[in-house]
Amino acid sequence: MKKYYVYILASKRNGTLYIGVTNNIAKRIYEHRNDLLDGFTKKYKVHRLVHVEVYTYIYDALKREKQLKKWNRKWKLDLIEKENPEWIDLYDKLYGIE
């Protein structure tokens, strides 16, 4: 069964945040980290994976992405701090998430 991922990238602890959705988290984060995608993450050097949520249905993932993008900054920081208080880059742990 296919999985969909909502993720948050950060430039550094409490830095610039980016929220996205994908069906191939390892590939997408690799693209962000290596500036293969023109846009926000390349411009602002937002490369650290700090939060990931997994969904079975694309509808649910897109709904969550839109919800998170509407949240105020404090709520987003609190979400990251709750699950990843050290702001560890989760990229190396992706195979445990997939």
PyMOL CGO cylinders between C-alpha atoms (Angstrom):
from pymol import cmd
from pymol.cgo import CYLINDER

trace = [
    CYLINDER, 0.00, 0.00, 0.00, 1.26, 3.44, -0.91, 0.3, 1, 1, 1, 1, 1, 1,
    CYLINDER, 1.26, 3.44, -0.91, 2.22, 5.91, 1.82, 0.3, 1, 1, 1, 1, 1, 1,
    CYLINDER, 2.22, 5.91, 1.82, 2.11, 9.69, 1.80, 0.3, 1, 1, 1, 1, 1, 1,
    CYLINDER, 2.11, 9.69, 1.80, 4.23, 11.95, 3.96, 0.3, 1, 1, 1, 1, 1, 1,
    CYLINDER, 4.23, 11.95, 3.96, 3.72, 15.43, 5.34, 0.3, 1, 1, 1, 1, 1, 1,
    CYLINDER, 3.72, 15.43, 5.34, 7.04, 16.87, 6.40, 0.3, 1, 1, 1, 1, 1, 1,
    CYLINDER, 7.04, 16.87, 6.40, 8.57, 19.98, 7.90, 0.3, 1, 1, 1, 1, 1, 1,
    CYLINDER, 8.57, 19.98, 7.90, 12.04, 21.19, 6.99, 0.3, 1, 1, 1, 1, 1, 1,
    CYLINDER, 12.04, 21.19, 6.99, 13.96, 23.82, 8.95, 0.3, 1, 1, 1, 1, 1, 1,
    CYLINDER, 13.96, 23.82, 8.95, 17.02, 25.90, 8.17, 0.3, 1, 1, 1, 1, 1, 1,
    CYLINDER, 17.02, 25.90, 8.17, 18.15, 25.51, 11.79, 0.3, 1, 1, 1, 1, 1, 1,
    CYLINDER, 18.15, 25.51, 11.79, 16.59, 25.27, 15.25, 0.3, 1, 1, 1, 1, 1, 1,
    CYLINDER, 16.59, 25.27, 15.25, 13.75, 27.84, 15.36, 0.3, 1, 1, 1, 1, 1, 1,
    CYLINDER, 13.75, 27.84, 15.36, 14.76, 28.92, 11.86, 0.3, 1, 1, 1, 1, 1, 1,
    CYLINDER, 14.76, 28.92, 11.86, 12.89, 29.19, 8.58, 0.3, 1, 1, 1, 1, 1, 1,
    CYLINDER, 12.89, 29.19, 8.58, 10.30, 26.42, 8.10, 0.3, 1, 1, 1, 1, 1, 1,
    CYLINDER, 10.30, 26.42, 8.10, 8.94, 24.68, 5.01, 0.3, 1, 1, 1, 1, 1, 1,
    CYLINDER, 8.94, 24.68, 5.01, 5.99, 22.28, 4.91, 0.3, 1, 1, 1, 1, 1, 1,
    CYLINDER, 5.99, 22.28, 4.91, 5.50, 19.81, 2.09, 0.3, 1, 1, 1, 1, 1, 1,
    CYLINDER, 5.50, 19.81, 2.09, 3.84, 16.55, 1.06, 0.3, 1, 1, 1, 1, 1, 1,
    CYLINDER, 3.84, 16.55, 1.06, 5.19, 13.66, -1.01, 0.3, 1, 1, 1, 1, 1, 1,
    CYLINDER, 5.19, 13.66, -1.01, 4.78, 9.96, -1.73, 0.3, 1, 1, 1, 1, 1, 1,
    CYLINDER, 4.78, 9.96, -1.73, 8.56, 9.38, -1.80, 0.3, 1, 1, 1, 1, 1, 1,
    CYLINDER, 8.56, 9.38, -1.80, 10.04, 11.01, 1.28, 0.3, 1, 1, 1, 1, 1, 1,
    CYLINDER, 10.04, 11.01, 1.28, 13.64, 9.84, 0.80, 0.3, 1, 1, 1, 1, 1, 1,
    CYLINDER, 13.64, 9.84, 0.80, 13.78, 11.15, -2.78, 0.3, 1, 1, 1, 1, 1, 1,
    CYLINDER, 13.78, 11.15, -2.78, 12.08, 14.45, -1.96, 0.3, 1, 1, 1, 1, 1, 1,
    CYLINDER, 12.08, 14.45, -1.96, 14.31, 15.25, 1.02, 0.3, 1, 1, 1, 1, 1, 1,
    CYLINDER, 14.31, 15.25, 1.02, 17.38, 14.30, -1.02, 0.3, 1, 1, 1, 1, 1, 1,
    CYLINDER, 17.38, 14.30, -1.02, 16.24, 16.79, -3.68, 0.3, 1, 1, 1, 1, 1, 1,
    CYLINDER, 16.24, 16.79, -3.68, 15.76, 19.53, -1.07, 0.3, 1, 1, 1, 1, 1, 1,
    CYLINDER, 15.76, 19.53, -1.07, 19.09, 18.86, 0.67, 0.3, 1, 1, 1, 1, 1, 1,
    CYLINDER, 19.09, 18.86, 0.67, 21.02, 18.95, -2.58, 0.3, 1, 1, 1, 1, 1, 1,
    CYLINDER, 21.02, 18.95, -2.58, 19.24, 22.04, -3.98, 0.3, 1, 1, 1, 1, 1, 1,
    CYLINDER, 19.24, 22.04, -3.98, 17.93, 20.07, -6.96, 0.3, 1, 1, 1, 1, 1, 1,
    CYLINDER, 17.93, 20.07, -6.96, 14.60, 21.91, -6.74, 0.3, 1, 1, 1, 1, 1, 1,
    CYLINDER, 14.60, 21.91, -6.74, 14.46, 25.62, -7.47, 0.3, 1, 1, 1, 1, 1, 1,
    CYLINDER, 14.46, 25.62, -7.47, 12.34, 27.56, -5.04, 0.3, 1, 1, 1, 1, 1, 1,
    CYLINDER, 12.34, 27.56, -5.04, 11.90, 28.35, -1.38, 0.3, 1, 1, 1, 1, 1, 1,
    CYLINDER, 11.90, 28.35, -1.38, 14.05, 25.63, 0.20, 0.3, 1, 1, 1, 1, 1, 1,
    CYLINDER, 14.05, 25.63, 0.20, 16.97, 26.32, -2.13, 0.3, 1, 1, 1, 1, 1, 1,
    CYLINDER, 16.97, 26.32, -2.13, 16.73, 30.10, -1.71, 0.3, 1, 1, 1, 1, 1, 1,
    CYLINDER, 16.73, 30.10, -1.71, 16.54, 30.00, 2.10, 0.3, 1, 1, 1, 1, 1, 1,
    CYLINDER, 16.54, 30.00, 2.10, 18.72, 26.90, 2.66, 0.3, 1, 1, 1, 1, 1, 1,
    CYLINDER, 18.72, 26.90, 2.66, 15.96, 24.95, 4.38, 0.3, 1, 1, 1, 1, 1, 1,
    CYLINDER, 15.96, 24.95, 4.38, 17.40, 21.41, 4.44, 0.3, 1, 1, 1, 1, 1, 1,
    CYLINDER, 17.40, 21.41, 4.44, 16.93, 19.86, 7.90, 0.3, 1, 1, 1, 1, 1, 1,
    CYLINDER, 16.93, 19.86, 7.90, 14.07, 17.34, 8.19, 0.3, 1, 1, 1, 1, 1, 1,
    CYLINDER, 14.07, 17.34, 8.19, 12.56, 17.94, 11.64, 0.3, 1, 1, 1, 1, 1, 1,
    CYLINDER, 12.56, 17.94, 11.64, 9.06, 16.46, 11.45, 0.3, 1, 1, 1, 1, 1, 1,
    CYLINDER, 9.06, 16.46, 11.45, 7.33, 13.70, 9.45, 0.3, 1, 1, 1, 1, 1, 1,
    CYLINDER, 7.33, 13.70, 9.45, 3.79, 12.34, 9.49, 0.3, 1, 1, 1, 1, 1, 1,
    CYLINDER, 3.79, 12.34, 9.49, 2.71, 9.25, 7.51, 0.3, 1, 1, 1, 1, 1, 1,
    CYLINDER, 2.71, 9.25, 7.51, -0.69, 8.83, 5.83, 0.3, 1, 1, 1, 1, 1, 1,
    CYLINDER, -0.69, 8.83, 5.83, -2.37, 6.06, 3.86, 0.3, 1, 1, 1, 1, 1, 1,
    CYLINDER, -2.37, 6.06, 3.86, -4.51, 8.34, 1.73, 0.3, 1, 1, 1, 1, 1, 1,
    CYLINDER, -4.51, 8.34, 1.73, -3.33, 11.33, -0.29, 0.3, 1, 1, 1, 1, 1, 1,
    CYLINDER, -3.33, 11.33, -0.29, -6.49, 13.23, 0.65, 0.3, 1, 1, 1, 1, 1, 1,
    CYLINDER, -6.49, 13.23, 0.65, -5.58, 13.03, 4.34, 0.3, 1, 1, 1, 1, 1, 1,
    CYLINDER, -5.58, 13.03, 4.34, -1.98, 14.09, 3.69, 0.3, 1, 1, 1, 1, 1, 1,
    CYLINDER, -1.98, 14.09, 3.69, -3.02, 17.09, 1.59, 0.3, 1, 1, 1, 1, 1, 1,
    CYLINDER, -3.02, 17.09, 1.59, -5.61, 18.09, 4.17, 0.3, 1, 1, 1, 1, 1, 1,
    CYLINDER, -5.61, 18.09, 4.17, -2.98, 17.96, 6.93, 0.3, 1, 1, 1, 1, 1, 1,
    CYLINDER, -2.98, 17.96, 6.93, -0.45, 19.91, 4.85, 0.3, 1, 1, 1, 1, 1, 1,
    CYLINDER, -0.45, 19.91, 4.85, -2.99, 22.70, 4.28, 0.3, 1, 1, 1, 1, 1, 1,
    CYLINDER, -2.99, 22.70, 4.28, -3.88, 22.68, 7.98, 0.3, 1, 1, 1, 1, 1, 1,
    CYLINDER, -3.88, 22.68, 7.98, -0.24, 23.00, 9.08, 0.3, 1, 1, 1, 1, 1, 1,
    CYLINDER, -0.24, 23.00, 9.08, 0.43, 25.78, 6.59, 0.3, 1, 1, 1, 1, 1, 1,
    CYLINDER, 0.43, 25.78, 6.59, -2.40, 27.79, 8.18, 0.3, 1, 1, 1, 1, 1, 1,
    CYLINDER, -2.40, 27.79, 8.18, -1.05, 27.32, 11.70, 0.3, 1, 1, 1, 1, 1, 1,
    CYLINDER, -1.05, 27.32, 11.70, 0.77, 30.16, 13.37, 0.3, 1, 1, 1, 1, 1, 1,
    CYLINDER, 0.77, 30.16, 13.37, 4.50, 29.84, 13.88, 0.3, 1, 1, 1, 1, 1, 1,
    CYLINDER, 4.50, 29.84, 13.88, 4.28, 29.04, 17.60, 0.3, 1, 1, 1, 1, 1, 1,
    CYLINDER, 4.28, 29.04, 17.60, 2.00, 26.04, 16.96, 0.3, 1, 1, 1, 1, 1, 1,
    CYLINDER, 2.00, 26.04, 16.96, 4.42, 24.70, 14.33, 0.3, 1, 1, 1, 1, 1, 1,
    CYLINDER, 4.42, 24.70, 14.33, 7.39, 25.11, 16.67, 0.3, 1, 1, 1, 1, 1, 1,
    CYLINDER, 7.39, 25.11, 16.67, 5.46, 23.41, 19.48, 0.3, 1, 1, 1, 1, 1, 1,
    CYLINDER, 5.46, 23.41, 19.48, 4.64, 20.48, 17.18, 0.3, 1, 1, 1, 1, 1, 1,
    CYLINDER, 4.64, 20.48, 17.18, 8.31, 20.04, 16.29, 0.3, 1, 1, 1, 1, 1, 1,
    CYLINDER, 8.31, 20.04, 16.29, 9.44, 20.44, 19.92, 0.3, 1, 1, 1, 1, 1, 1,
    CYLINDER, 9.44, 20.44, 19.92, 6.92, 17.84, 21.11, 0.3, 1, 1, 1, 1, 1, 1,
    CYLINDER, 6.92, 17.84, 21.11, 8.17, 15.10, 18.78, 0.3, 1, 1, 1, 1, 1, 1,
    CYLINDER, 8.17, 15.10, 18.78, 11.76, 16.24, 18.18, 0.3, 1, 1, 1, 1, 1, 1,
    CYLINDER, 11.76, 16.24, 18.18, 12.88, 18.48, 21.08, 0.3, 1, 1, 1, 1, 1, 1,
    CYLINDER, 12.88, 18.48, 21.08, 16.53, 18.40, 19.98, 0.3, 1, 1, 1, 1, 1, 1,
    CYLINDER, 16.53, 18.40, 19.98, 15.65, 19.33, 16.38, 0.3, 1, 1, 1, 1, 1, 1,
    CYLINDER, 15.65, 19.33, 16.38, 17.60, 16.30, 15.16, 0.3, 1, 1, 1, 1, 1, 1,
    CYLINDER, 17.60, 16.30, 15.16, 17.77, 15.98, 11.38, 0.3, 1, 1, 1, 1, 1, 1,
    CYLINDER, 17.77, 15.98, 11.38, 15.57, 12.95, 10.72, 0.3, 1, 1, 1, 1, 1, 1,
    CYLINDER, 15.57, 12.95, 10.72, 16.93, 12.33, 7.22, 0.3, 1, 1, 1, 1, 1, 1,
    CYLINDER, 16.93, 12.33, 7.22, 19.23, 9.51, 8.36, 0.3, 1, 1, 1, 1, 1, 1,
    CYLINDER, 19.23, 9.51, 8.36, 16.29, 7.84, 10.11, 0.3, 1, 1, 1, 1, 1, 1,
    CYLINDER, 16.29, 7.84, 10.11, 13.99, 7.85, 7.08, 0.3, 1, 1, 1, 1, 1, 1,
    CYLINDER, 13.99, 7.85, 7.08, 14.18, 4.13, 6.53, 0.3, 1, 1, 1, 1, 1, 1,
    CYLINDER, 14.18, 4.13, 6.53, 12.63, 3.61, 9.95, 0.3, 1, 1, 1, 1, 1, 1,
    CYLINDER, 12.63, 3.61, 9.95, 9.82, 6.00, 8.99, 0.3, 1, 1, 1, 1, 1, 1,
    CYLINDER, 9.82, 6.00, 8.99, 9.03, 4.60, 5.54, 0.3, 1, 1, 1, 1, 1, 1,
]
cmd.load_cgo(trace, "trace")
